[in-house]
């Protein structure tokens, strides 16, 4: 499946297909990033100010680390169901626990009375509570040998940027990007490691999806940077990548299986891809091919392997290469903006 989205209707601006050469799938069990004893942490700052800066980002060490991390996680969940047993370290339990706490806070902060269509301002209350308690939430994840305040100043912006925008009252793939960048930082800090990669997707990221979907529906958040019907999804992207990896060699389920509601309802708890389709079926009205034409087109791809590689190309083109999305990602010592030794290649 090459990245070639269906053309939008007359009168709209077409999105150009972008030829992308994917880096080889990582075979190492750990990313080649180590921190020396004199490492200096930084408060992550905004570095992408113009569309020209996007080209710098795409060749940066941060981008190379991020794409490799996304691929590594994909390797670790191939042909794995969400319920399959996996190692669950203290760090994984702590991550699931803090996301559970944030979910409880949603229950404790109900929507405010008033218009519900364009975002409920109760989300701002929830967000401010999360933001004011972030040090307490993240403290169990800080390695005891490191300076707590120094580590927290670098981790905090990625974590707080993971759940939506409290002023715009929206949520989208840029916030998902921030959460995975947060997990990547934990990997670089060796808070999590190869033994956790399976659980980072099937335990932690699944819990994150449950939370942000709850936030979206409770507070009626708007899609951030949505392409409307011509986008893959209003909010998420990576569960389609990792989810297609989960299904790569499934004996029964094929990409076209998403069009059978009974199969979606049966398998959505086990496969991220089907979970996304289930959420779309519950939140959108009308024929599937009309409200989600790109997903409908992808259902015609013959194998999950082709879907998997195509989704990653699409993610790079539609998220990592898009100024409106990546302009909000900050950069520090763990995700440096400097040029990578082995940057991603684009034809």
N, C-alpha and C positions, 0 to 999 in steps of 0.2 A: 504494500500500500504506500504509494508516494504521497507526499503532502500536496494535495491539489483540491482545496475546498470547492464546493459547488459555487458557481457564480451567483452573486446576489441579483435581485431584480433590477430592471432598468431604473435609472435615476439615483442609484446608490453607487458608492465608490467601491470598485472591485478590489479585493485583496489579492496580491500577487503571490503565486507559488514561489517558494524559496528552496532552491536546491541545497541540500544539506548532506554533508558526509558525516555520519555518526562516528564518534570515537569507538574503538574496539571495546567490546563488553569486558569489564574488568574481571580478571581471573584471580587477582590477589585477594587475600582475606582481610586486608586492612589498607586503608588509604595511606599513601606515603607522605604523611604529614606528622612531624614531630616538633615539639616545643622545647627549646633549651631552658636551662635553669634560670637564665637571665631574661626570659621573655617578658616584654612590656605590653600589658593590655591597654586597649584604647577604647574610648567611647566611640562607637560606630557613628560615622557622619555621612551625610548625603554627598555623593560624588557625581551622580548622573543629573546634570542640570539641563542638557540640551540633547537633541537627537544624535548629535555627533559623539556625545559621551557614550552612547549605547555601543558603538563600535569598539571603544576602549574596554568597556565592560565585557564584551564577548571574547576578548583576548586576555582577560584578566585571570589572575590566579584564583580569585573568588569564583568566577564562572566555571573554570575547569574543575575545581574541587566540588562545586555543587552538582554539575552534570555527572561526574564520576560517582558521587554519593547516591544520586537518584538511580543510577544504573546498578550499583552494588546492591542496593535494597531490592531491586527488581530480580537480580540473580537469586537472592535468598528467599524469595517467596514464589519462585516458579513452581507450578504444580502443587502449591500448598493451599489448603483451605484455611479460612479464618480460625476454625475450631481446632485445627491440628495442633498437637502439643509442641511447645517450644520452650527454650530456656527463658525464665523470667527473673532477671536480676533485681537487686534492690533499686537500681536506677529506673528500670522499667516500671516497677511497682510504684515508685515515687512519682513518675510521670503520669501514670494512670490515676493515681490518687489526687494529684493537683488538678487534673482535668475533671475528675469527679467533683471536687470541691467547687470548681467554676460552674459546673452544671447545677449543683445544689443552689448556688447563688441566683441562677436564672429562675428557679422555682420560688425563691424568696423575694425576687424583684419582678412582680408581674407588670404587664403593659399598663401604661397610663391611659386614662380615658381620653378619647379624642380620635381624630382621623387615624386610620390604621394602614392605609395603602402605601404611604411613602416613608415608612420608618417611624417607629415609636420611640419617643425620647427617653423611655425607661432604659433603653440600651445604654445611654450616656451614664446613667446611674450605675448600671452593672459594670460598665467599662471603668469608671472612676474607682469603684471598689476593687476591681482586679488590679488596676494600676497602683493604687495605694498600698496593696498588700503583696506586690510582686516580689519583694525581697524575702518575705516570709515563705512564699510559695516556692521560690527557686532555691532557697538556702540548702535544703537537703541534697541538692544536686552538685553543690560546690565541693570539689575535692579538698579534703582537710589540709593538704600540704600547700594549698594556694591561698593567696590573700582573698578573703571573701568579698570585700568591697570592690577590688580590682576585677574579679571575675564577673560579679553581678553587673557592673557598669557596661560590660561588653555583651552579656547575654540578654539583658533586659529589653533593649529595643526590638530584638527579633521576636521575643516572646509576646510583648504587648502589641506588636504589629500583626499578630496572627489571627485576630478574632473579628476584625472589622474596623471601620472608621467611625469614631464617636461623634464627629461633626457632620460628615456626609451621610451617616446612618446607612452605610453600604458594606458589602462583603464580596470578595471575588478572589480570583486566582493569585493576585498579588499578596493577599493575606495568607493563602495556602503556601505560597513561596516563602514567606517570612517564617512560618512554622517549621518547614523542612530545613531552612537555613539555621534555625535554632537547634534542631536535632543534629545537624552537621557540626555545629559548634561544640555540642556535647561529645560528639565523636572525636573531634580534634583534641578536646581536653581529656580524652580517654575516660570520660564518665560512663560512656557506653562503648562497646566494641563489637567485634565480629559475632560473638555469641549472642548479641542482642539484636542483630540486624533483622532477623525474622520477626521478633516481637515488636520492633519499632514500627513495622507495618501492620501486623495482624492484631496487636494489642494497643499500642500507643496511637498510631494514626487512625485506627478504627474508632477509638475513643474520641479523638479530636474531631472526626467527621460527625459522630453523634452529637457532640457539643455544638459545633458550628451550625449544623442543621437545626438544632433546637433553638439556637440564638436567632437564626434567620426567620424561622416560623413564628417564634414568640414575639419578636420585636419588628417583624415585617421589614427586614433590611432589604434595600434595593441591591440589585446586582452591580458590582463595581466593574466598569469597563466592559460590559457585555456587548457582544456583537449581535444580540437579539437571536433570531432563529438561525442566523448564519454562523453562530459560534458553536463550539462543541458542547459547552455547558455554561450556564450563567455564573456558576460559582467555583466548581472544582475542575481539576485537570489530571492530577497525578493518580487518583484512584482508577482512572481508565488505563493508565500505563501499567501500574502494578497489578491491577485487576485482570488485564489481558495476559500478563505474565502468569498469574495464578492459573489461568485456564489453558495454558499453552498446549498441553497434551491431553486435555480432557477427552474421555472416550465417547461422550454423548453430546455435550454442549458445544455449539458452534456460534460464531458471531451472529448468525441469523436467529439464534435462540432468544435473543432479547426481544423479539417481536411476539413471543408467546407469553402472555401475561401469567399464565399458570406456572411456567418455568421460572420467570422472574420472581414470583411470589414464593416459590419453593426454595430458590437458591440464593436469595439476596443476603441472607445472614452469613453465607459462606464465601461469597465472592464479591470483591469491591465493585467490580464492573456492574454486576447485577444490582448491587445496592444503590448505585447511582441511577440506574434505570428505574428502580422502584421509587426513589425519591422524585424523579421527574414525573412518573405516572401519577403520583399522589398530589403533585403541586401544579401540574399544567393541564389544560383542557384542550380537547380537540384531537384530531387524528395525529398519531405520533410522527408521521412523515411530514406533517405541516409545522408542528412546533419544534421538532428536532430533526431537520432534514439531514444534517451532517452525520449524526449518529445513525440515522436510517440508512444513509449511503454506506457507512462503515459496516453495517450489518450484512452487506453483500460481499464483503471480503471473505475469501474462502477459508483462511486459517487465522488462528489467534496469533501465531508467530508474525504474520505480516501486519496484523493490527498492532501488535506490540511495538515493532520497529517504526511503524507509521505514526503511532501516537507520540512517540518520543520526538520524532522530527517535527510533528505538529506543535508539541509543547515548546520546543526551542523557537519555532517560528512565531507562534501566537502568544507566548508569554515572555520568554527570555529575550527575544529580539524587539519587543514592543516597549517604546519609551513610556507610554502612560502607565504601564505595569511596573517596570523595573526602576523607574525614577524614584520610587519610594523606598527601595532597598538600601540600607546604609552599609558602610564598609568600615572594618576595623583591622585588628591584628590577626583575627582568626579567619576572616574573609577579606583578604587584602585586595586592593584595587590595582596593584602593580601588575605588569605584564607577566603572563604565565610562561613557564619554561616549555610546556607542551599545551598550547592553547587549542581549543576546538577549531577544526578546519571547516571552512565554508567554501564551496565551489563557486 
